[in-house]
Amino acid sequence: MIEHHQLVKICSAFIEPTSIVSSERLLNGFSNDNFLIRTEQQGYLLKCYKSHWPNAGLEAQHFLSDFNICPAPIWLDKENGRAVFNYIEGKSAQSDITLSFINKLAQVHKYNVSTATMDIAKELQFYQRTDVYIQHKSQIEQALKVVATMQFNEGFCHNDLVKDNIIVNASGMYLIDFEYAQTNDVYFDLAALAVSFNLNEHSKTALLKSYKNSVDKTKTFNLSMDKLNYYKLFFLVLCIGWYEERSITNESVMLRAQLTKLVNSTFV
């Protein structure tokens, strides 16, 4: 645990130490250690990365912050795995996905950078020995085969669109935490929203239609409920596997209920 005086020393690289009035550890991040540093004027978010340095995500946030999509990184310490962002005041998203947010997501997806493409099959293989994978192995394999025959809707994806990574305040909805951002099929992000907000059939259709209206008209986006449901399966298995490896049972119980409902309605 980093003590307050240590945080002050770290933050002296980008602000005057005497201006700091408080610091606290934020408990809603599982992958990294996050700290809120406050001065009289504003707040700063200090992220201490535990696994990898998210170069692509940080560069994307620097660019996308100009469009009011996410907070900008203002100080980077790659050697020690630390980054500081302007802190966005607000609460984690709870209910509606606004049209404005869908427009922002479409802008993220068209961010012009090429990275390695996320290999969904490989990501799922990390959890092949977990109960959730073993239980749904046949559905996973079926979905992977079908998706491989579908059009790939390439985009720069956030890849972790859980509610805690969407901040809401009076000015709108904002994205945070781009650690896993890379090229992927945009349906992965759309499926993540459908899961995170537990959308019903009507709301899922509305999401796809709104997204289709938001994308660049020079790009082809095939609206497919089947594809969305297959990617929901992938996202659910990945999330449940991740949470259960860390014994975060309250999250996995709710997701397992969604997974059971999805399998019963999609795979017959």
C-alpha positions as CSV (number, residue, x, y, z in Angstrom):
1,M,0.0,0.0,0.0
2,I,1.4,3.4,-1.0
3,E,1.3,5.9,1.9
4,H,0.2,9.5,1.5
5,H,3.7,10.9,1.8
6,Q,4.8,8.5,-1.0
7,L,2.0,9.6,-3.2
8,V,2.9,13.3,-2.6
9,K,6.5,12.5,-3.7
10,I,5.3,10.7,-6.8
11,C,2.9,13.6,-7.7
12,S,5.6,16.2,-7.3
13,A,6.7,15.3,-10.8
14,F,3.6,17.1,-12.2
15,I,2.1,19.3,-9.5
16,E,3.4,21.4,-6.6
17,P,3.4,19.0,-3.6
18,T,2.1,21.7,-1.2
19,S,-1.1,22.1,-3.3
20,I,-2.2,18.5,-2.5
21,V,-5.0,18.5,0.1
22,S,-6.0,14.8,0.1
23,S,-5.3,11.4,-1.3
24,E,-7.3,8.2,-1.2
25,R,-7.2,4.7,-2.7
26,L,-10.0,3.9,-5.1
27,L,-11.5,0.4,-4.5
28,N,-13.4,-0.1,-7.8
29,G,-10.4,-1.1,-9.8
30,F,-9.4,-4.8,-9.7
31,S,-6.5,-4.8,-12.2
32,N,-4.4,-1.9,-11.0
33,D,-3.9,0.3,-7.9
34,N,-5.8,3.6,-8.4
35,F,-5.5,6.7,-6.3
36,L,-7.4,10.0,-6.3
37,I,-5.2,13.0,-5.6
38,R,-7.0,16.3,-4.9
39,T,-5.8,19.9,-4.9
40,E,-8.1,22.8,-4.2
41,Q,-8.6,23.2,-7.9
42,Q,-9.1,19.7,-9.2
43,G,-8.6,16.0,-8.9
44,Y,-6.1,13.7,-10.5
45,L,-6.2,9.9,-11.0
46,L,-2.9,8.1,-10.4
47,K,-2.9,4.6,-11.9
48,C,-0.2,2.1,-11.0
49,Y,-0.3,-0.7,-13.6
50,K,0.3,-4.2,-12.3
51,S,0.6,-6.2,-15.5
52,H,1.5,-4.4,-18.7
53,W,2.1,-0.9,-20.0
54,P,-0.9,0.0,-22.2
55,N,0.9,2.1,-24.8
56,A,-1.9,1.9,-27.4
57,G,-4.6,2.8,-24.9
58,L,-2.6,5.7,-23.5
59,E,-2.0,7.1,-27.0
60,A,-5.6,6.7,-27.9
61,Q,-6.8,8.5,-24.7
62,H,-4.4,11.4,-25.5
63,F,-6.1,11.7,-28.9
64,L,-9.7,11.0,-28.0
65,S,-9.7,13.3,-25.0
66,D,-9.8,16.2,-27.5
67,F,-13.3,15.0,-28.5
68,N,-14.5,14.9,-24.9
69,I,-14.7,11.1,-24.9
70,C,-12.2,10.3,-22.1
71,P,-9.8,11.9,-19.7
72,A,-6.4,12.9,-21.0
73,P,-3.2,11.4,-19.6
74,I,-1.1,14.3,-18.3
75,W,1.9,12.5,-16.9
76,L,3.5,9.2,-17.7
77,D,6.2,7.2,-15.9
78,K,6.6,4.1,-18.0
79,E,9.7,2.8,-16.1
80,N,7.6,2.5,-12.9
81,G,4.3,1.7,-14.6
82,R,2.5,4.9,-13.5
83,A,0.2,7.3,-15.3
84,V,-1.8,10.3,-14.2
85,F,-5.1,11.5,-15.7
86,N,-7.4,14.4,-15.1
87,Y,-10.1,13.0,-12.8
88,I,-13.6,13.0,-14.1
89,E,-16.1,13.7,-11.4
90,G,-19.2,11.5,-11.5
91,K,-20.6,8.1,-10.9
92,S,-20.4,4.7,-12.7
93,A,-23.1,4.3,-15.3
94,Q,-26.2,2.5,-14.0
95,S,-29.1,2.6,-16.5
96,D,-29.5,4.1,-19.9
97,I,-26.9,4.1,-22.8
98,T,-27.3,7.5,-24.4
99,L,-27.1,8.2,-28.1
100,S,-24.3,10.7,-27.4
101,F,-22.3,7.8,-25.8
102,I,-22.9,5.6,-28.8
103,N,-21.6,8.3,-31.0
104,K,-18.5,8.5,-28.8
105,L,-18.0,4.8,-29.0
106,A,-18.2,4.9,-32.8
107,Q,-15.5,7.6,-32.7
108,V,-13.3,5.4,-30.6
109,H,-13.8,2.5,-33.1
110,K,-12.6,4.7,-36.0
111,Y,-9.5,5.9,-34.2
112,N,-6.9,5.4,-36.9
113,V,-4.3,3.1,-35.4
114,S,-3.4,-0.5,-36.3
115,T,-2.5,-2.9,-33.5
116,A,-2.4,-6.7,-33.2
117,T,-6.0,-7.9,-33.5
118,M,-7.5,-9.5,-30.5
119,D,-7.7,-13.3,-30.9
120,I,-11.0,-14.2,-29.2
121,A,-10.3,-18.0,-29.4
122,K,-6.9,-17.5,-27.8
123,E,-8.4,-15.3,-25.0
124,L,-11.0,-17.9,-24.3
125,Q,-8.4,-20.7,-24.2
126,F,-6.9,-19.0,-21.1
127,Y,-10.0,-20.2,-19.2
128,Q,-10.3,-23.6,-20.8
129,R,-9.9,-25.3,-17.4
130,T,-12.5,-23.2,-15.6
131,D,-16.0,-24.5,-14.8
132,V,-17.7,-22.0,-17.0
133,Y,-15.6,-22.9,-20.1
134,I,-16.0,-26.7,-19.5
135,Q,-19.7,-26.3,-19.0
136,H,-20.2,-24.3,-22.2
137,K,-17.5,-25.8,-24.4
138,S,-19.8,-26.9,-27.1
139,Q,-21.6,-23.6,-27.4
140,I,-18.2,-21.7,-27.4
141,E,-16.9,-23.9,-30.2
142,Q,-20.1,-23.5,-32.2
143,A,-20.1,-19.7,-31.8
144,L,-16.4,-19.4,-32.8
145,K,-17.1,-21.4,-36.0
146,V,-20.1,-19.3,-37.0
147,V,-18.4,-16.0,-36.2
148,A,-15.4,-17.0,-38.4
149,T,-17.7,-17.0,-41.4
150,M,-19.2,-13.6,-40.7
151,Q,-17.9,-10.2,-41.8
152,F,-15.2,-8.8,-39.5
153,N,-16.2,-5.3,-38.4
154,E,-12.7,-4.0,-37.5
155,G,-12.3,-1.1,-35.1
156,F,-10.1,0.2,-32.3
157,C,-12.0,-1.3,-29.4
158,H,-12.1,-0.5,-25.7
159,N,-12.5,-4.3,-24.9
160,D,-13.6,-3.7,-21.3
161,L,-16.9,-1.9,-21.4
162,V,-18.2,-2.7,-17.9
163,K,-20.2,-0.1,-16.1
164,D,-17.3,0.9,-13.8
165,N,-15.4,2.1,-16.9
166,I,-18.2,4.4,-18.0
167,I,-18.5,7.6,-15.9
168,V,-21.7,9.7,-15.9
169,N,-22.1,13.3,-14.8
170,A,-24.1,16.3,-15.8
171,S,-22.1,16.7,-19.0
172,G,-22.6,13.2,-20.3
173,M,-21.0,9.8,-20.3
174,Y,-17.2,9.2,-20.5
175,L,-14.9,6.3,-21.0
176,I,-12.0,5.4,-18.7
177,D,-9.5,2.6,-18.4
178,F,-8.2,1.8,-21.9
179,E,-5.7,-0.9,-20.6
180,Y,-7.1,-3.6,-22.9
181,A,-7.8,-1.4,-26.0
182,Q,-6.7,-2.8,-29.3
183,T,-8.0,-3.7,-32.7
184,N,-11.0,-6.1,-32.5
185,D,-14.5,-6.7,-34.0
186,V,-16.6,-3.8,-32.8
187,Y,-19.3,-6.4,-31.9
188,F,-17.2,-7.3,-28.9
189,D,-17.7,-3.8,-27.4
190,L,-21.4,-3.8,-28.4
191,A,-21.8,-7.2,-26.7
192,A,-20.0,-5.9,-23.6
193,L,-22.6,-3.0,-23.4
194,A,-25.4,-5.5,-23.8
195,V,-24.1,-7.6,-21.0
196,S,-23.1,-4.8,-18.6
197,F,-26.5,-3.1,-18.9
198,N,-28.3,-6.4,-19.1
199,L,-30.2,-5.2,-22.2
200,N,-33.5,-6.9,-23.3
201,E,-34.2,-7.9,-26.9
202,H,-35.8,-4.5,-27.7
203,S,-32.9,-2.6,-26.2
204,K,-30.3,-4.7,-28.0
205,T,-32.0,-4.0,-31.3
206,A,-32.1,-0.3,-30.5
207,L,-28.4,-0.4,-29.6
208,L,-27.4,-1.9,-33.0
209,K,-29.6,0.5,-34.9
210,S,-28.2,3.5,-33.1
211,Y,-24.7,2.3,-33.6
212,K,-25.3,1.7,-37.3
213,N,-26.5,5.3,-37.6
214,S,-23.4,6.6,-35.8
215,V,-20.7,4.9,-37.9
216,D,-19.0,6.4,-40.9
217,K,-21.3,5.8,-43.9
218,T,-18.3,4.8,-46.0
219,K,-18.0,1.6,-43.8
220,T,-20.3,-1.4,-44.0
221,F,-21.9,-2.4,-40.7
222,N,-24.1,-5.4,-40.9
223,L,-26.7,-5.4,-38.2
224,S,-26.8,-9.0,-36.8
225,M,-28.5,-10.0,-33.6
226,D,-27.0,-13.5,-34.0
227,K,-23.5,-12.0,-34.1
228,L,-24.2,-9.9,-31.0
229,N,-25.4,-12.9,-29.1
230,Y,-22.3,-14.9,-30.0
231,Y,-20.1,-12.1,-28.8
232,K,-22.2,-11.9,-25.7
233,L,-21.3,-15.5,-25.0
234,F,-17.6,-14.8,-25.5
235,F,-17.7,-11.7,-23.2
236,L,-19.7,-13.5,-20.5
237,V,-17.3,-16.5,-20.4
238,L,-14.3,-14.2,-20.3
239,C,-15.7,-12.1,-17.5
240,I,-17.0,-15.0,-15.4
241,G,-13.6,-16.8,-15.8
242,W,-11.8,-13.6,-14.8
243,Y,-14.0,-12.9,-11.7
244,E,-14.1,-16.5,-10.5
245,E,-10.3,-16.8,-10.7
246,R,-10.2,-13.9,-8.2
247,S,-13.1,-15.2,-6.1
248,I,-15.2,-12.1,-6.9
249,T,-18.4,-14.1,-6.6
250,N,-21.0,-11.3,-6.4
251,E,-20.2,-10.3,-10.0
252,S,-20.0,-13.8,-11.4
253,V,-23.4,-14.9,-10.0
254,M,-25.2,-12.1,-11.9
255,L,-23.3,-12.9,-15.1
256,R,-23.9,-16.6,-14.8
257,A,-27.7,-15.9,-14.7
258,Q,-27.3,-13.9,-18.0
259,L,-25.2,-16.7,-19.5
260,T,-27.8,-19.4,-18.7
261,K,-30.6,-17.3,-20.2
262,L,-28.5,-16.6,-23.3
263,V,-27.6,-20.2,-23.9
264,N,-31.1,-21.4,-23.4
265,S,-32.5,-18.8,-26.0
266,T,-29.6,-18.9,-28.5
267,F,-28.3,-22.5,-28.6
268,V,-31.0,-25.1,-29.1
